[in-house]
Amino acid sequence: MSDDPIVQEVRHMREEHAASFGYDLQAIFADLKRTEAARDQQQSLLLAPPESGEIAPSPALHRTANTLRRVGRV
């Protein structure tokens, strides 16, 4: 998993962010809370909700639901 380019990129970004605050956990936390508050003020979402009708039925979800019904969990 360590060879995964996405994981490597996230780790690199995290390292740069931590280094920019001198690895001070309180400063890193304060920065994250500051950016979170700014995002909340803008009322922006990390992911936009899907448009109505945009979600297609998933055969995998149907199989899972059917399996759960068979074993009595639904």
Helices and strands as residue ranges (DSSP letters): H 5-20, H 25-41, H 59-70
